[in-house]
Amino acid sequence: MNILFVILIILAGMGLSFEAGILGPLGSQVGKLWATMSIVSVGALVLWLVDYFTPQQKQYKWEEIPRWQLIGGILGSLYVVVLTLSTPVISVAMTMVCVLFGQITKSFAIDYFGWFGVARKPTNPMRVIGLIFVLIALCFSYLGAIL
């Protein structure tokens, strides 16, 4: 396993926490949906600029892309809306633990069944124990928030 990718993903996860933290106040200032639209629009603009200034080996046409693969854009926008709505209510930490549990649970299913063209990876006891620890963290975070 390449440790550089592990570090980059950890940093990206920290970025999600930062995003969740700024979405609440932004949503209060401009409205929840406008906050979502501004975050998604700025991200799209940045990616367009990177794409524009990066040499490409092959140009793809929209017609060549299977439509089901574009659902990620919808899911990403829904994710930002949910962050905007929930973070001010349940806190950044609780939101991120919930996100983590949801991501890991669905990721196990994707790996196990080989959905979306991903190579099948069987679930083993160590992975299940890891998921249980995240569930325990979710429970402790929830209890800590209500006590």
C-alpha positions in Angstrom: 0.0 0.0 0.0 1.4 3.4 -0.9 1.7 5.5 2.2 1.5 8.7 0.2 -2.0 7.9 -0.8 -3.0 7.2 2.8 -1.6 10.6 3.8 -3.4 12.4 1.0 -6.7 10.7 1.8 -6.3 11.7 5.5 -5.6 15.3 4.5 -8.7 15.2 2.2 -10.7 13.9 5.1 -9.5 16.8 7.1 -10.6 19.0 4.3 -14.1 17.6 4.5 -14.2 18.5 8.2 -13.1 22.0 7.3 -15.9 22.2 4.7 -18.5 21.0 7.1 -17.3 23.7 9.6 -17.7 26.5 7.1 -20.9 25.3 5.5 -23.0 26.0 8.7 -22.1 29.7 9.0 -22.3 30.1 5.2 -25.7 28.5 5.2 -26.9 30.9 7.9 -25.6 33.9 5.9 -26.8 33.1 2.4 -29.3 30.3 2.9 -28.7 26.5 2.9 -29.2 25.9 -0.8 -27.1 28.9 -1.9 -24.3 27.7 0.4 -24.4 24.4 -1.3 -24.5 25.9 -4.8 -21.6 28.2 -4.0 -19.4 25.4 -2.7 -20.2 23.1 -5.7 -19.8 26.0 -8.2 -16.4 27.1 -6.8 -15.3 23.4 -6.9 -16.5 23.0 -10.5 -14.7 26.2 -11.5 -11.4 25.1 -9.9 -11.6 21.7 -11.6 -12.4 23.3 -14.9 -9.3 25.5 -14.6 -7.1 22.5 -13.6 -8.5 20.6 -16.6 -8.0 23.5 -18.9 -4.3 24.0 -18.0 -3.4 20.3 -17.7 -2.3 18.5 -20.8 -4.6 15.7 -21.7 -3.9 12.5 -23.5 -7.5 11.8 -24.6 -10.6 14.0 -25.0 -13.8 12.4 -23.9 -17.2 13.4 -25.1 -20.3 13.6 -22.9 -22.1 11.1 -25.1 -19.4 8.5 -24.4 -19.9 8.5 -20.7 -22.4 6.1 -19.2 -25.2 8.1 -17.6 -25.2 6.1 -14.4 -21.6 7.3 -13.7 -22.8 10.9 -13.6 -24.9 10.2 -10.5 -21.8 11.1 -8.4 -22.5 14.7 -9.1 -26.0 14.4 -7.7 -24.7 12.5 -4.7 -21.9 15.1 -4.1 -24.4 17.9 -4.1 -26.8 16.1 -1.8 -23.8 15.4 0.6 -23.0 19.1 0.7 -26.7 19.9 1.4 -26.8 17.4 4.2 -23.6 18.8 5.7 -25.0 22.3 5.5 -28.2 21.3 7.3 -26.8 18.9 9.9 -23.5 20.3 11.0 -24.9 23.3 12.9 -27.3 21.0 14.7 -25.2 18.0 15.7 -21.6 19.5 15.5 -18.8 19.0 13.0 -17.3 16.0 14.9 -20.6 14.1 15.1 -21.3 14.9 11.4 -18.0 13.5 10.4 -18.3 10.3 12.5 -21.7 9.7 10.9 -20.2 10.3 7.5 -17.3 8.0 8.2 -19.6 5.2 9.4 -21.8 5.5 6.3 -18.8 5.6 4.0 -17.2 2.5 5.5 -20.4 0.5 5.6 -21.3 1.2 2.0 -17.6 0.7 0.9 -17.6 -2.8 2.4 -20.7 -3.6 0.3 -19.1 -2.1 -2.9 -15.8 -4.1 -2.3 -17.6 -7.3 -1.4 -20.0 -7.3 -4.4 -17.7 -5.7 -6.8 -20.2 -3.0 -7.7 -19.3 -0.2 -10.3 -16.5 -2.3 -11.8 -14.5 -2.4 -8.6 -12.4 -5.6 -8.1 -14.2 -7.8 -5.5 -12.5 -7.8 -2.1 -13.9 -10.2 0.5 -14.6 -8.9 4.0 -12.5 -10.4 6.7 -12.7 -10.3 10.5 -10.2 -7.4 10.8 -12.3 -5.2 8.6 -15.5 -6.0 10.5 -13.7 -5.2 13.8 -12.6 -1.9 12.3 -16.2 -1.1 11.3 -17.4 -2.0 14.8 -14.8 0.4 16.3 -16.2 3.2 14.1 -19.7 2.3 15.2 -18.5 2.5 18.8 -17.0 5.9 18.1 -20.3 7.0 16.6 -22.1 5.9 19.8 -19.6 7.6 22.1 -19.7 10.8 20.0 -23.5 10.8 20.2 -23.5 10.1 24.0 -20.9 12.8 24.5 -23.0 15.3 22.5 -26.2 14.7 24.5 -24.7 14.4 28.0 
